[in-house]
Amino acid sequence: MSDALPPSPSTPPEKEKKTLSEIFNRFSADAAERFPHIKGQLLVADMNERKSYGHKEIDEKKTGLNEETAREYLRGHQFTKMMEKDRRMSSLATHDPKQKVSVIFINDAVAGAERDNVSKETEQHLLFVLDHELAHCAIKDGFTRASANTRDALSSLLAESIADAYALIRHYQRYGVESETRNKYVSPSARADNFVLGGDSGHFTSFVLDAIAKRKHEIDFDKLDPQQTADLARRFALEYMPPRQVVEDLAFSFAAIRGEFKKNMAGGVKALIEKTLDPQSDYYTFKMGSLWLKSYLEDRTFTDGAPIRLPKEYMDDAAKKIKERELKFAKEDILFNMPIVPPKPPSNGFSAPRLAA
């Protein structure tokens, strides 16, 4: 890992061109400011340019590392070696309790031509990844609890829910609540897709992300201070992440849908529509199915951009019916498809006259 260039004090905050180093430098400095409890104990390694960030600010008293040994520590780290061999490996965050240092490894590829002039789309993606990994390092319950041989599945889902929630909230703070949020780190549909088709139950954060998106106009994101931002992410995660039994039930319930996708992608979408609109589908099945269908019905494409070859009339009708059921679902909430006492007619403010004895 080589030294990263320090940010230039003369660099305007929103200049036309941003280098990869500027993005990482700015993020590293902001992370230390937002989370003082990890200041001097956070390193960021960018595998695109083999550069490290945070080593100059490393706290030797807390970590036992200085600027030079921090670079050596990263060069010899197992994840550095693994990512140098496999650029398809996911970015990740890790904590070394012995060294008392946390490290964010960024292995998401950035094209060489972009590194001196990063596009807005690439910058947003990198910030999604960085915010997600930072939440693991800096927010309570951000790391999965694990014993020597096992990982706690429930704490893993909580950790990922916190990380995704924080990434989405930070996105709204930077770009506003109307900005695009199709990235896999903050898309309920993408997380649902990967849960069923990829078998990734640890990152099934769809319900948490959907809850934030539905309440985004109620939250004054600009007025959230760093601690409130972290607290809100954890609060949403604790409140809306599904219990383990729900995750297991959904994995079982949608197993047949996964089979249909394997046979034929368009057939998989059709099976998903039918499953979601089935009157016998329970509360969680409809919630899951409608979130997963959202991008298919809006874009009429798969995640790779290929068109969904189903009749337009069929897709239009499905979108209409899903919308109608979503309105009913939003109104009834946990009482969805349950017998409900009809509302009382409004009172006209007058009571019937009492008869004289």
Residue pairs with C-beta under 8 A, 6 or more apart in sequence:
1 45
1 50
1 51
1 52
1 55
1 71
1 74
1 75
1 80
2 49
2 50
2 51
2 52
3 51
3 52
3 55
3 56
3 71
4 21
4 24
4 25
4 51
4 52
4 53
5 21
5 25
6 25
6 56
7 22
7 25
7 26
7 29
11 22
17 116
17 117
17 118
18 117
18 118
18 123
19 115
19 116
19 117
19 118
20 46
20 48
20 49
20 110
20 114
20 115
20 116
20 118
21 49
21 51
23 118
23 123
23 126
23 127
24 44
24 46
24 51
24 53
24 106
25 53
27 44
27 53
27 127
27 130
28 42
28 44
28 53
28 54
28 57
31 38
31 42
31 44
31 134
31 138
32 38
32 39
32 40
32 42
32 54
32 57
33 39
33 226
34 138
34 226
34 229
34 230
35 42
35 134
35 138
35 226
35 230
37 138
38 102
38 137
38 138
39 57
39 59
40 57
40 58
40 59
40 62
40 63
41 58
41 59
41 62
41 63
41 100
41 101
41 102
42 54
42 101
42 102
42 103
42 104
42 134
42 137
42 138
43 52
43 53
43 54
43 55
43 58
43 70
43 73
43 74
43 101
43 102
43 103
43 104
44 52
44 53
44 54
44 103
44 104
44 106
44 130
45 51
45 52
45 53
45 74
45 77
45 80
45 103
45 104
45 105
45 106
46 52
46 53
46 106
47 80
47 83
47 84
47 87
47 105
47 106
47 107
48 106
48 109
48 110
48 115
49 115
52 70
52 71
52 74
54 70
55 65
55 67
55 70
55 71
55 74
56 67
58 65
58 66
58 67
58 70
58 101
60 66
62 100
63 70
63 99
63 100
63 101
64 99
64 100
65 73
65 99
65 101
70 101
73 99
73 101
74 80
74 103
77 103
79 92
79 94
79 103
79 105
80 105
82 89
83 89
83 105
83 107
87 107
87 109
89 107
90 107
91 104
91 105
91 106
91 107
91 108
91 129
91 133
92 104
92 105
92 107
92 133
93 102
93 103
93 104
93 105
93 133
93 134
93 136
93 137
93 143
94 102
94 103
94 105
95 101
95 102
95 103
95 137
95 143
96 102
96 103
102 137
102 138
104 130
104 133
104 134
104 137
105 133
106 126
106 129
106 130
106 133
108 125
108 126
108 129
110 118
110 122
110 126
114 122
118 126
124 171
124 175
124 183
125 183
127 170
127 171
127 174
128 167
128 171
128 183
128 185
128 186
129 185
131 163
131 166
131 167
131 170
131 171
132 163
132 164
132 166
132 167
132 185
133 163
134 166
135 142
135 162
135 163
135 165
135 166
135 167
135 230
135 233
136 142
136 143
136 159
136 162
136 163
137 143
138 230
139 162
139 163
139 166
139 230
139 233
139 234
140 234
141 155
141 158
141 159
141 162
141 234
141 237
142 159
142 162
142 163
143 159
144 151
144 152
144 155
144 156
144 159
145 151
145 152
145 155
146 152
153 201
153 202
153 244
154 244
156 202
157 201
157 202
157 204
157 205
157 241
157 242
157 244
157 247
158 237
158 238
158 241
160 202
160 203
160 205
161 205
161 208
161 236
161 237
161 240
161 241
162 233
162 234
162 237
164 185
164 186
164 191
164 203
164 205
164 208
164 209
165 205
165 208
165 209
165 212
165 232
165 233
165 234
165 236
165 237
166 229
166 230
166 233
167 185
167 186
168 181
168 185
168 186
168 209
168 212
168 213
169 212
169 221
169 224
169 229
169 232
169 233
170 229
171 179
171 181
171 186
172 179
172 216
172 219
172 221
173 221
173 222
173 224
173 229
177 216
177 217
177 221
181 187
181 213
182 190
182 295
183 190
184 190
184 191
184 194
186 209
187 209
187 295
188 205
188 206
188 207
188 209
188 210
188 213
188 291
188 294
189 206
189 291
189 292
189 293
189 294
189 295
189 296
190 295
190 303
191 203
191 204
191 205
191 206
191 209
192 204
192 206
192 288
192 291
192 292
193 292
193 303
194 200
194 203
195 201
195 203
195 204
195 206
195 250
195 251
196 251
196 254
196 257
196 258
196 261
196 292
197 258
197 261
199 251
201 247
201 251
204 242
204 247
204 250
205 237
205 241
206 288
206 291
206 292
207 240
207 241
207 242
207 287
207 291
208 236
208 237
208 240
208 241
210 240
210 291
211 236
211 239
211 240
212 236
219 232
224 232
242 250
242 284
246 284
249 284
250 284
250 285
250 288
253 285
254 275
254 285
254 288
254 289
256 271
256 275
257 268
257 271
257 272
257 275
258 268
260 267
260 268
260 270
260 271
260 272
261 267
261 268
261 271
262 268
265 302
265 306
265 308
266 308
266 309
266 310
269 293
269 296
269 308
269 310
270 310
270 314
272 289
272 292
272 293
272 296
273 293
273 318
273 322
275 281
275 285
275 289
276 285
276 286
276 289
276 290
276 292
276 293
276 322
277 318
277 321
277 322
277 325
279 337
281 289
282 337
283 334
283 336
283 337
286 325
286 329
286 336
287 329
290 322
290 325
290 326
290 329
293 318
293 322
295 303
296 302
296 308
297 315
297 318
297 319
297 322
298 319
300 307
300 308
300 315
301 307
301 308
302 308
308 315
328 336
329 336
332 338
332 340
